């Protein structure tokens, strides 16, 4: 009988009442994992997105850019209302491109 009570978790506890600690302490590891994920994953990603948005806003005529599709070109015009760029990718080849398709600026006009 004592063995059965032991396996049921009531051994050494008169009346069969179980003692429990603070329930918030059981969630402490979960909170720590969430904090670590925020610090190492989410926060740097948000910072990178903010820098990319700022880079897109500072594009100007004469900048050499790399698109998300891997095309390198030079901005020859900007249509502000449509949020479009006119990009020269070869001597006589110009294409219209959405501003958001720019992956990075290779060289600013002022450099």
C-alpha positions in Angstrom: 0.0 0.0 0.0 2.8 2.4 0.8 4.3 1.8 -2.6 1.1 2.6 -4.3 0.8 5.9 -2.4 4.4 6.7 -3.3 3.8 6.3 -7.0 0.6 8.4 -6.7 2.8 11.2 -5.2 1.2 11.1 -1.7 3.9 9.3 0.2 5.1 11.2 3.3 2.3 13.7 3.0 -0.4 13.2 5.6 -3.9 13.6 4.3 -2.8 13.2 0.7 -2.5 17.0 0.1 0.2 18.0 -2.3 2.4 20.9 -1.8 3.0 23.2 -4.8 5.4 26.0 -5.3 4.8 29.3 -7.0 3.1 28.6 -10.4 4.9 31.6 -12.0 8.3 29.9 -11.4 7.3 27.1 -13.7 6.9 29.6 -16.5 10.3 31.3 -15.9 12.2 29.2 -18.5 9.6 30.1 -21.1 10.0 33.8 -20.3 13.8 33.5 -20.5 13.6 31.7 -23.9 11.2 34.4 -25.3 13.6 37.2 -24.1 16.6 35.5 -25.7 14.7 35.1 -29.0 13.7 38.8 -28.9 17.3 39.9 -28.2 19.0 37.7 -30.8 16.5 37.3 -33.6 13.7 39.8 -33.7 15.5 43.0 -32.6 18.3 42.7 -35.2 15.8 41.9 -37.9 13.7 45.0 -37.1 16.9 47.1 -37.2 17.9 45.7 -40.6 14.4 46.4 -42.0 14.6 50.0 -40.7 18.0 50.5 -42.3 16.6 49.1 -45.6 13.6 51.4 -45.6 15.9 54.4 -44.9 18.2 53.3 -47.8 15.1 53.2 -50.1 14.1 56.7 -49.1 17.5 58.2 -49.8 17.9 56.8 -53.4 18.7 59.5 -55.9 19.6 59.9 -59.5 23.1 58.7 -60.3 23.2 55.9 -57.7 24.5 52.5 -58.8 22.2 49.8 -57.4 21.8 46.1 -57.2 18.2 44.7 -57.5 16.7 41.7 -55.6 16.8 39.9 -59.0 20.6 40.4 -59.3 20.6 43.2 -61.9 23.1 46.0 -61.6 22.1 49.4 -62.9 22.2 53.1 -62.5 19.3 55.3 -61.5 18.6 57.8 -64.3 15.2 59.0 -63.1 12.7 58.8 -60.2 9.0 59.0 -60.5 7.9 60.0 -57.0 4.1 59.7 -57.4 4.3 56.1 -58.7 7.3 55.1 -56.4 9.1 54.0 -59.5 12.7 54.3 -60.6 14.1 54.4 -64.1 17.2 52.3 -64.2 19.8 52.1 -67.0 21.1 48.5 -67.1 23.0 48.8 -70.4 24.0 51.5 -72.9 20.6 52.0 -74.5 18.4 49.9 -72.2 16.3 51.5 -69.5 13.7 49.8 -67.3 11.1 51.0 -64.9 11.5 49.4 -61.5 9.6 49.5 -58.2 11.7 51.2 -55.5 11.2 48.2 -53.2 13.1 45.9 -55.7 16.4 47.6 -54.8 18.5 45.3 -52.6 21.4 47.6 -52.0 23.2 50.7 -53.1 26.6 49.8 -54.6 27.8 53.4 -55.1 26.2 56.7 -54.2 26.2 59.5 -56.7 28.4 61.6 -54.5 31.2 59.1 -54.2 
